[in-house]
């Protein structure tokens, strides 16, 4: 990959010399030669944003480190691993954990690097949705943006509730572990989840600087907690007191598969990738925070790659520790505690140590859930700014006191609480909240990458952070992996006569039905009025006459069609 610092010229201030979009290292909805016009002086970052068609609305109080902290908090390796241990260990056993993580991470890193390249060229909160609209072939931009945007939004709004549900389950499992007479009820899990969601909503509504500080501390805690757990479990394992060797043999860890599904072992290993995919699905957060980040077209893509890289490495270390120390997989998966991570800890360490590790996981999970809420609110704001939702005017409102999208935060909070009602349908039903997040995220992540690789190819203006000649091969690997994995993530663990409603994988319904409704909406109505990202900054169309106006006259922009040409109220 390469990083090139292009010239950062004064671009669009009405008080400074103006330069066209062609002077900026961005792929924009505006035409080359157009000059955005903004009444006031702009920083280099805001010049890039204006070149993308948006006026600055946020304070840029995120840096490379704090952007990484938010995304690493959203990644939440320790709580994410704890939440999805059922899939990683329960489908293919120890080899599925260690081999599966390595294989899946290679392709996930390809997705992350391809996304980072897009981020450098288009550092805006709309992120993948904006990229899909700009890169799509003429006439297809609005549909590409529509599909990408809604899929990404479904992924984002399911992030916080899935994390907070797992967090609530861990809290109640800890209580049950220390008081065997206590058995958590579904309504208790729901109420605790709702309370945590409300707390996260309050934090995410605070000023940007406070949110950045909170996430910085939270991410630092996540890293420290992960290192402590990696050391504590091998040091304190009680396997020897159970007349077992201190660690499982490498032969078993790397070669003794566990048949946790009714599919062939190869399919089971692929199904176990759900754990990796969901755990590693937070690396897009810096893209959505790029309008709040300084030096965004370099810092934001670096934060994406750092999150995926460090997350993949430390996540694999955690997989190795668990694989080498687990005693009985069946006991872990079927424990009455209702939480495989808690059941595993009880199996391999003392109760006090298990409680301490669960406490670390719970605090890290709280930080992760809050990071998910922040990222999701920025996505909701960006889509509302382009009138994607009913009542978009209110959802796109920036609170004048906190300078954050408070209305978007509370919409996401409400929808998240409603989604956790799935837990009353049973463990398999609530499990869909994890797979919908992974499936929807993958579709959204890869749609603009697919367009970039197979349609745009080299007709793409790279940003200062780019992959150079490796861009197309890496993007092709990313797309191939997603095409394979999206159907796999919809597979149930059983088939034939054993497949019942309670054991069905409801991902295809929970994700497919909303997306079907969105597509029906598109055919019936949205295709008539939705034109993709809406430019909200005035610009001059140099060298062209707009219905009798003088060349270079300023004209307000209404929308952008397919990212190829600007549509103006008066018409072009």
C-alpha positions as CSV (number, residue, x, y, z in Angstrom):
1,X,0.0,0.0,0.0
2,X,1.1,3.5,-0.4
3,X,0.5,6.9,1.2
4,X,1.0,10.0,-0.8
5,X,0.3,13.4,0.6
6,X,-1.2,15.4,-2.3
7,X,-1.2,19.2,-2.3
8,X,-3.7,20.7,0.1
9,X,-4.7,23.9,-1.6
10,X,-7.1,26.5,-0.4
11,X,-10.2,25.3,-2.1
12,X,-13.6,26.7,-1.5
13,X,-13.6,29.7,0.8
14,X,-15.4,32.7,-0.6
15,X,-12.5,34.7,0.9
16,X,-9.8,32.7,-0.8
17,X,-8.7,31.6,-4.2
18,X,-11.0,28.8,-5.5
19,X,-9.9,25.6,-7.0
20,X,-11.9,22.9,-8.8
21,X,-12.8,19.5,-7.6
22,X,-10.2,18.1,-9.9
23,X,-7.5,19.6,-7.6
24,X,-8.5,17.4,-4.7
25,X,-7.6,13.7,-4.2
26,X,-11.3,12.7,-3.8
27,X,-13.9,10.8,-5.8
28,X,-16.9,13.2,-5.6
29,X,-20.5,13.5,-6.6
30,X,-19.5,16.9,-8.1
31,X,-18.1,17.2,-11.6
32,X,-14.4,17.9,-12.2
33,X,-14.1,21.6,-12.6
34,X,-16.9,22.5,-10.2
35,X,-16.0,24.8,-7.3
36,X,-17.8,24.4,-4.0
37,X,-18.6,27.8,-2.4
38,X,-18.7,28.2,1.4
39,X,-19.0,31.5,3.2
40,X,-15.9,31.4,5.5
41,X,-12.5,30.0,5.8
42,X,-12.0,26.2,5.7
43,X,-9.4,23.9,7.1
44,X,-7.7,21.4,4.7
45,X,-10.1,18.6,6.0
46,X,-13.2,20.8,5.5
47,X,-11.9,21.6,2.0
48,X,-11.9,17.9,1.2
49,X,-15.4,17.5,2.7
50,X,-16.7,20.4,0.6
51,X,-15.2,18.8,-2.5
52,X,-17.4,15.8,-1.7
53,X,-20.4,18.1,-1.7
54,X,-21.0,18.6,2.0
55,X,-20.5,21.6,4.3
56,X,-18.8,21.0,7.6
57,X,-21.2,20.5,10.5
58,X,-19.2,18.6,13.1
59,X,-16.2,19.7,15.2
60,X,-13.1,17.7,14.2
61,X,-12.1,16.5,17.6
62,X,-11.2,12.9,16.7
63,X,-7.6,12.0,15.8
64,X,-6.1,8.8,14.4
65,X,-5.8,7.4,18.0
66,X,-9.3,8.3,19.1
67,X,-10.8,7.1,15.8
68,X,-9.0,3.8,16.3
69,X,-10.2,3.8,19.9
70,X,-13.9,4.0,18.9
71,X,-13.5,1.3,16.2
72,X,-11.5,-0.9,18.6
73,X,-14.2,-0.3,21.2
74,X,-16.8,-1.3,18.6
75,X,-14.7,-4.3,17.8
76,X,-14.6,-5.2,21.5
77,X,-12.5,-8.3,21.0
78,X,-13.0,-9.7,24.5
79,X,-16.8,-9.2,24.8
80,X,-17.3,-10.0,21.1
81,X,-15.4,-13.3,21.5
82,X,-17.4,-14.0,24.6
83,X,-20.7,-13.3,22.9
84,X,-20.0,-15.6,19.9
85,X,-18.1,-18.4,21.4
86,X,-21.1,-20.6,20.8
87,X,-20.5,-20.4,17.0
88,X,-16.7,-20.6,16.9
89,X,-16.4,-23.5,19.3
90,X,-19.8,-25.1,18.9
91,X,-19.8,-25.6,15.2
92,X,-16.3,-27.0,14.5
93,X,-14.5,-27.2,17.8
94,X,-10.9,-26.3,18.5
95,X,-9.5,-26.6,14.9
96,X,-12.4,-24.5,13.7
97,X,-11.3,-21.8,16.2
98,X,-7.6,-21.7,15.3
99,X,-7.7,-22.5,11.6
100,X,-11.0,-20.7,11.0
101,X,-9.7,-17.5,12.5
102,X,-6.6,-17.5,10.4
103,X,-8.4,-18.2,7.1
104,X,-11.3,-15.8,7.8
105,X,-9.0,-13.0,9.0
106,X,-7.0,-13.1,5.7
107,X,-10.1,-12.3,3.7
108,X,-11.5,-9.9,6.3
109,X,-8.3,-7.9,6.1
110,X,-8.8,-7.7,2.4
111,X,-12.2,-6.2,2.9
112,X,-10.8,-3.7,5.5
113,X,-8.0,-2.6,3.2
114,X,-10.3,-2.1,0.3
115,X,-12.7,-0.1,2.5
116,X,-9.8,2.0,3.8
117,X,-8.9,2.9,0.2
118,X,-12.5,4.1,-0.4
119,X,-12.4,6.0,2.8
120,X,-9.3,7.9,1.8
121,X,-10.9,9.0,-1.4
122,X,-14.3,9.8,0.1
123,X,-14.0,10.6,3.9
124,X,-17.6,11.3,4.7
125,X,-20.1,10.0,7.3
126,X,-22.1,8.4,4.6
127,X,-19.2,6.2,4.0
128,X,-20.0,3.1,1.9
129,X,-23.4,4.5,0.8
130,X,-21.7,7.5,-0.7
131,X,-19.0,5.4,-2.3
132,X,-21.6,3.1,-3.9
133,X,-23.5,6.0,-5.4
134,X,-20.4,7.7,-6.8
135,X,-18.8,4.6,-8.3
136,X,-21.9,2.9,-9.8
137,X,-22.3,2.9,-13.6
138,X,-24.5,5.8,-14.9
139,X,-28.1,5.4,-14.0
140,X,-27.4,2.8,-11.3
141,X,-26.0,5.1,-8.5
142,X,-29.3,5.7,-6.7
143,X,-30.1,2.0,-6.5
144,X,-26.6,1.1,-5.4
145,X,-26.7,3.7,-2.7
146,X,-30.2,2.5,-1.7
147,X,-29.2,-1.1,-1.2
148,X,-25.9,-0.3,0.4
149,X,-27.3,2.3,2.7
150,X,-30.2,0.2,4.0
151,X,-28.1,-2.9,4.5
152,X,-25.4,-0.9,6.3
153,X,-28.1,0.8,8.5
154,X,-29.6,-2.6,9.5
155,X,-26.1,-3.7,10.4
156,X,-25.5,-0.6,12.5
157,X,-28.7,-0.5,14.4
158,X,-28.4,-4.2,15.3
159,X,-24.9,-3.7,16.7
160,X,-25.6,-2.0,20.0
161,X,-28.6,-4.3,20.9
162,X,-26.7,-7.5,20.2
163,X,-23.8,-6.3,22.3
164,X,-26.0,-5.1,25.1
165,X,-28.0,-8.3,25.1
166,X,-24.8,-10.4,25.4
167,X,-23.6,-8.0,28.1
168,X,-26.9,-8.4,30.1
169,X,-26.6,-12.2,29.7
170,X,-23.1,-12.1,31.1
171,X,-24.1,-10.0,34.1
172,X,-26.9,-12.3,35.0
173,X,-24.8,-15.4,34.3
174,X,-22.2,-14.0,36.8
175,X,-25.0,-13.6,39.4
176,X,-26.2,-17.2,38.7
177,X,-22.6,-18.5,38.9
178,X,-22.2,-17.0,42.4
179,X,-25.7,-17.9,43.5
180,X,-26.7,-21.3,42.0
181,X,-30.3,-20.8,43.3
182,X,-30.8,-17.9,40.9
183,X,-32.0,-18.6,37.4
184,X,-32.3,-15.5,35.1
185,X,-35.6,-15.0,33.4
186,X,-36.1,-13.6,29.9
187,X,-37.9,-10.5,31.1
188,X,-35.0,-9.7,33.4
189,X,-32.5,-9.9,30.5
190,X,-34.7,-7.7,28.4
191,X,-35.1,-5.0,31.1
192,X,-31.4,-5.0,31.8
193,X,-30.6,-4.7,28.1
194,X,-33.1,-1.8,27.7
195,X,-31.5,0.0,30.7
196,X,-28.0,-0.4,29.2
197,X,-29.3,0.8,25.8
198,X,-30.7,4.0,27.5
199,X,-27.4,4.7,29.2
200,X,-25.5,4.3,26.0
201,X,-28.0,6.7,24.3
202,X,-27.3,9.3,27.0
203,X,-23.5,9.0,26.5
204,X,-23.7,9.1,22.7
205,X,-25.8,12.4,22.9
206,X,-22.9,14.2,24.7
207,X,-20.5,16.6,23.0
208,X,-18.1,15.0,20.5
209,X,-15.1,15.7,22.7
210,X,-16.7,13.9,25.7
211,X,-17.7,11.0,23.5
212,X,-14.1,10.8,22.1
213,X,-12.6,10.9,25.6
214,X,-15.0,8.2,26.9
215,X,-14.2,5.9,23.9
216,X,-10.5,6.5,24.4
217,X,-10.6,5.3,28.0
218,X,-12.9,2.5,27.0
219,X,-10.7,1.3,24.2
220,X,-7.6,1.5,26.5
221,X,-9.5,-0.6,29.0
222,X,-10.4,-3.1,26.3
223,X,-6.8,-3.6,25.4
224,X,-5.6,-3.9,29.0
225,X,-8.5,-6.4,29.9
226,X,-7.7,-8.5,26.8
227,X,-4.0,-8.8,27.8
228,X,-4.9,-9.6,31.4
229,X,-7.2,-12.4,30.3
230,X,-4.6,-13.8,27.8
231,X,-2.2,-14.1,30.8
232,X,-4.6,-15.0,33.6
233,X,-6.3,-18.0,32.0
234,X,-3.2,-20.1,31.2
235,X,-1.6,-19.1,34.5
236,X,-4.6,-20.0,36.7
237,X,-6.1,-22.9,34.8
238,X,-7.2,-25.7,37.2
239,X,-7.0,-28.5,34.6
240,X,-4.3,-30.3,36.5
241,X,-6.6,-30.6,39.6
242,X,-9.0,-32.4,37.2
243,X,-6.3,-35.0,36.4
244,X,-5.8,-33.4,33.0
245,X,-2.6,-32.0,31.4
246,X,-2.3,-28.3,31.8
247,X,-3.0,-27.8,28.1
248,X,-4.7,-29.7,25.4
249,X,-2.3,-31.4,22.9
250,X,-1.5,-29.6,19.7
251,X,-2.7,-32.6,17.8
252,X,-6.2,-32.1,19.3
253,X,-6.2,-28.4,19.1
254,X,-5.2,-28.3,15.4
255,X,-6.8,-31.5,14.2
256,X,-9.6,-32.9,16.4
257,X,-12.8,-31.4,14.9
258,X,-16.0,-31.2,16.8
259,X,-19.1,-32.1,14.8
260,X,-21.5,-29.4,16.0
261,X,-23.8,-29.3,12.9
262,X,-25.4,-31.9,10.6
263,X,-23.4,-30.6,7.7
264,X,-20.0,-31.9,6.5
265,X,-17.1,-30.7,8.5
266,X,-15.9,-28.3,5.7
267,X,-19.3,-26.5,5.8
268,X,-19.2,-26.5,9.6
269,X,-15.9,-24.7,9.6
270,X,-17.3,-22.1,7.2
271,X,-20.3,-21.7,9.5
272,X,-18.0,-21.1,12.4
273,X,-16.6,-18.1,10.6
274,X,-19.7,-16.2,11.8
275,X,-17.9,-15.8,15.1
276,X,-14.9,-14.1,13.4
277,X,-17.0,-12.0,11.0
278,X,-19.2,-10.7,13.7
279,X,-16.3,-10.1,16.1
280,X,-14.4,-8.2,13.4
281,X,-17.3,-6.2,12.0
282,X,-16.5,-2.9,13.8
283,X,-13.6,-1.7,11.7
284,X,-15.8,0.5,9.5
285,X,-16.4,3.0,12.4
286,X,-13.6,5.4,11.4
287,X,-15.3,5.8,8.0
288,X,-18.5,7.0,9.6
289,X,-16.5,9.3,12.0
290,X,-14.4,10.8,9.2
291,X,-16.3,14.1,9.3
292,X,-15.3,14.5,12.9
293,X,-11.6,13.5,12.4
294,X,-8.6,15.7,11.6
295,X,-6.5,14.7,8.7
296,X,-9.3,12.4,7.8
297,X,-8.3,11.1,4.4
298,X,-5.2,9.6,6.0
299,X,-6.0,9.1,9.6
300,X,-9.4,7.4,9.0
301,X,-8.2,4.7,6.6
302,X,-5.2,4.0,8.8
303,X,-7.6,3.6,11.8
304,X,-9.6,1.1,9.7
305,X,-6.6,-1.0,8.9
306,X,-5.1,-0.8,12.4
307,X,-8.4,-2.0,13.9
308,X,-8.7,-5.0,11.6
309,X,-5.0,-5.8,11.9
310,X,-4.5,-5.6,15.6
311,X,-8.0,-7.0,16.2
312,X,-7.2,-10.1,14.1
313,X,-3.9,-10.7,15.7
314,X,-5.0,-10.4,19.3
315,X,-8.3,-12.2,18.5
316,X,-6.3,-15.2,17.3
317,X,-4.2,-15.2,20.5
318,X,-7.4,-15.4,22.5
319,X,-8.7,-18.3,20.3
320,X,-5.4,-20.2,21.0
321,X,-5.7,-19.7,24.8
322,X,-9.3,-21.0,24.9
323,X,-8.6,-23.9,22.4
324,X,-5.6,-25.1,24.5
325,X,-7.5,-25.0,27.8
326,X,-11.1,-26.0,27.2
327,X,-12.1,-29.2,28.9
328,X,-15.5,-30.3,27.5
329,X,-17.1,-28.5,24.6
330,X,-20.5,-30.1,25.1
331,X,-20.6,-28.8,28.7
332,X,-19.6,-25.3,27.6
333,X,-22.3,-25.2,24.9
334,X,-25.1,-26.8,26.9
335,X,-24.5,-25.2,30.3
336,X,-27.4,-24.1,32.4
337,X,-25.6,-20.7,32.9
338,X,-26.9,-19.9,29.4
339,X,-23.6,-18.1,28.5
340,X,-20.8,-20.3,26.9
341,X,-18.1,-17.9,28.0
342,X,-19.1,-18.1,31.6
343,X,-19.5,-21.9,31.4
344,X,-16.0,-22.1,29.9
345,X,-14.4,-20.0,32.6
346,X,-16.1,-22.1,35.3
347,X,-14.7,-25.2,33.7
348,X,-11.0,-24.1,33.5
349,X,-10.4,-21.6,36.4
350,X,-11.6,-21.0,40.0
351,X,-14.9,-19.3,40.7
352,X,-13.1,-16.2,41.9
353,X,-10.9,-15.9,38.8
354,X,-13.9,-16.6,36.6
355,X,-15.9,-13.8,38.3
356,X,-12.9,-11.4,37.9
357,X,-12.6,-12.3,34.1
358,X,-16.3,-11.9,33.6
359,X,-16.1,-8.5,35.3
360,X,-13.4,-7.4,32.9
361,X,-15.5,-8.7,30.0
362,X,-18.6,-6.9,31.2
363,X,-16.8,-3.5,31.5
364,X,-15.2,-4.0,28.1
365,X,-18.6,-5.0,26.7
366,X,-20.2,-1.8,28.0
367,X,-17.6,0.3,26.2
368,X,-18.1,-1.8,23.1
369,X,-21.9,-1.2,23.1
370,X,-21.4,2.5,23.5
371,X,-19.0,2.6,20.5
372,X,-21.6,0.8,18.4
373,X,-24.2,3.4,19.4
374,X,-22.0,6.3,18.4
375,X,-21.1,4.8,15.0
376,X,-24.8,3.9,14.3
377,X,-26.0,7.4,15.1
378,X,-23.6,8.9,12.7
379,X,-24.8,6.6,9.9
380,X,-28.4,7.4,10.7
381,X,-27.6,11.1,10.6
382,X,-25.7,10.8,7.2
383,X,-28.6,8.9,5.6
384,X,-31.2,11.3,7.0
385,X,-29.2,14.2,5.6
386,X,-29.9,12.7,2.2
387,X,-33.6,12.2,3.0
388,X,-33.5,8.4,3.1
389,X,-35.9,8.1,6.0
390,X,-39.4,9.4,6.8
391,X,-39.0,12.5,9.0
392,X,-35.4,12.8,7.8
393,X,-35.5,16.6,8.6
394,X,-35.7,15.7,12.3
395,X,-33.2,12.9,12.3
396,X,-30.6,15.0,10.5
397,X,-30.9,17.7,13.1
398,X,-27.6,18.5,15.0
399,X,-28.2,19.6,18.6
400,X,-27.0,23.2,19.0
401,X,-25.6,22.5,22.4
402,X,-23.7,19.2,22.0
403,X,-23.2,19.5,18.2
404,X,-24.1,15.8,17.9
405,X,-27.1,14.1,16.2
406,X,-29.2,13.5,19.3
407,X,-32.4,12.6,17.5
408,X,-30.6,9.9,15.5
409,X,-29.2,8.5,18.7
410,X,-32.6,8.1,20.3
411,X,-34.2,6.6,17.2
412,X,-31.4,3.9,17.2
413,X,-31.9,3.4,20.9
414,X,-35.6,2.8,20.5
415,X,-35.2,0.4,17.6
416,X,-32.5,-1.5,19.5
417,X,-34.7,-2.0,22.5
418,X,-37.5,-3.3,20.2
419,X,-35.1,-5.7,18.5
420,X,-34.2,-7.3,21.8
421,X,-37.8,-8.5,22.1
422,X,-36.6,-11.4,19.9
423,X,-35.2,-13.0,23.0
424,X,-38.8,-14.0,24.0
425,X,-38.7,-16.2,20.9
426,X,-35.9,-18.3,22.2
427,X,-32.1,-18.6,22.0
428,X,-32.1,-19.3,18.2
429,X,-34.4,-16.3,17.5
430,X,-32.3,-13.9,19.4
431,X,-29.2,-15.4,17.8
432,X,-30.4,-13.9,14.5
433,X,-29.5,-10.5,15.9
434,X,-25.8,-11.5,15.6
435,X,-26.0,-13.1,12.1
436,X,-28.1,-10.2,10.7
437,X,-25.3,-7.8,11.8
438,X,-22.6,-9.9,10.1
439,X,-24.7,-10.5,6.9
440,X,-25.9,-7.0,6.5
441,X,-22.5,-5.5,7.2
442,X,-20.8,-7.8,4.6
443,X,-23.3,-6.8,1.9
444,X,-22.8,-3.1,2.7
445,X,-19.1,-3.4,3.0
446,X,-18.6,-5.1,-0.3
447,X,-21.1,-3.5,-2.6
448,X,-19.0,-0.4,-3.3
449,X,-15.8,-2.6,-3.4
450,X,-17.5,-4.9,-6.0
451,X,-18.4,-1.9,-8.1
452,X,-14.9,-0.5,-7.7
453,X,-13.2,-3.8,-8.8
454,X,-15.5,-5.0,-11.6
455,X,-16.9,-1.8,-13.1
456,X,-14.7,1.2,-12.2
457,X,-11.4,-0.6,-12.0
458,X,-8.6,1.9,-12.6
459,X,-11.0,4.8,-13.4
460,X,-10.9,5.7,-9.8
461,X,-9.3,8.8,-8.2
462,X,-7.3,7.4,-5.3
463,X,-6.9,9.3,-2.1
464,X,-3.6,9.8,-0.3
465,X,-3.9,6.3,1.3
466,X,-4.2,3.7,-1.3
467,X,-3.2,0.1,-2.2
468,X,-1.5,0.9,-5.5
469,X,-1.3,-2.0,-8.0
470,X,-2.6,-4.4,-5.3
471,X,-6.0,-2.6,-5.2
472,X,-7.8,-4.8,-7.7
473,X,-6.5,-8.2,-6.5
474,X,-7.2,-7.4,-2.9
475,X,-10.7,-6.2,-3.7
476,X,-11.4,-9.3,-5.8
477,X,-10.4,-11.5,-2.8
478,X,-12.7,-9.5,-0.5
479,X,-15.7,-9.9,-2.9
480,X,-15.2,-13.6,-3.4
481,X,-15.2,-14.3,0.3
482,X,-18.4,-12.3,0.8
483,X,-20.2,-14.1,-2.0
484,X,-19.3,-17.4,-0.4
485,X,-20.1,-16.4,3.2
486,X,-23.5,-14.6,3.0
487,X,-25.4,-17.8,2.1
488,X,-23.4,-19.8,4.6
489,X,-24.4,-17.5,7.4
490,X,-28.0,-18.3,6.8
491,X,-27.6,-22.0,7.3
492,X,-29.2,-23.7,10.3
493,X,-27.1,-26.1,12.4
494,X,-29.5,-29.0,11.6
495,X,-31.3,-30.2,8.6
496,X,-33.9,-32.7,7.4
497,X,-36.4,-34.0,9.9
498,X,-34.4,-32.4,12.8
499,X,-35.1,-28.9,11.5
500,X,-37.9,-27.3,13.4
501,X,-39.0,-23.7,13.9
502,X,-37.1,-23.4,17.1
503,X,-33.9,-24.5,15.5
504,X,-34.3,-22.6,12.3
505,X,-31.7,-19.9,11.4
506,X,-33.9,-16.9,11.1
507,X,-31.3,-14.6,9.6
508,X,-32.8,-14.9,6.1
509,X,-36.1,-13.7,7.5
510,X,-34.8,-11.0,9.9
511,X,-32.5,-9.6,7.3
512,X,-34.4,-10.6,4.1
513,X,-37.8,-9.3,5.0
514,X,-36.7,-5.7,5.8
515,X,-34.5,-5.7,2.6
516,X,-37.4,-7.0,0.6
517,X,-39.7,-4.3,1.9
518,X,-37.0,-1.7,1.1
519,X,-36.8,-3.0,-2.5
520,X,-40.6,-2.9,-2.8
521,X,-40.5,0.7,-1.6
522,X,-37.8,1.4,-4.2
523,X,-39.9,0.0,-7.1
524,X,-43.2,1.6,-5.9
525,X,-41.9,5.1,-4.9
526,X,-38.3,5.7,-3.9
527,X,-36.9,5.4,-7.4
528,X,-38.9,8.4,-8.4
529,X,-37.4,10.7,-5.8
530,X,-34.3,9.2,-4.4
531,X,-31.2,10.3,-6.3
532,X,-28.4,9.3,-4.0
533,X,-26.2,11.6,-1.8
534,X,-27.6,15.1,-1.6
535,X,-25.1,17.9,-1.9
536,X,-25.7,20.6,0.7
537,X,-23.1,23.1,-0.3
538,X,-23.4,25.6,-3.1
539,X,-21.0,25.3,-6.0
540,X,-20.0,27.0,-9.3
541,X,-20.3,25.0,-12.5
542,X,-17.3,26.5,-14.3
543,X,-17.3,26.5,-18.1
544,X,-21.0,25.6,-18.5
545,X,-24.1,27.6,-18.9
546,X,-27.1,26.7,-16.7
547,X,-30.3,27.8,-18.5
548,X,-29.1,31.2,-19.6
549,X,-27.1,31.9,-16.5
550,X,-23.6,33.3,-16.8
551,X,-20.8,30.7,-16.8
552,X,-19.4,30.3,-13.3
553,X,-22.6,31.5,-11.7
554,X,-23.4,30.0,-8.3
555,X,-26.4,27.6,-8.3
556,X,-27.9,25.7,-5.3
557,X,-27.8,22.0,-5.7
558,X,-30.8,19.8,-5.0
559,X,-29.4,16.3,-5.4
560,X,-26.8,14.2,-7.2
561,X,-27.8,11.4,-9.7
562,X,-25.5,8.3,-9.7
563,X,-22.5,10.3,-8.7
564,X,-21.8,11.2,-12.3
565,X,-23.5,14.5,-12.7
566,X,-25.0,17.2,-10.5
567,X,-28.7,17.9,-10.8
568,X,-29.7,21.4,-10.0
569,X,-33.1,22.7,-9.2
570,X,-33.1,24.6,-12.5
571,X,-31.7,21.6,-14.4
572,X,-28.5,21.1,-16.2
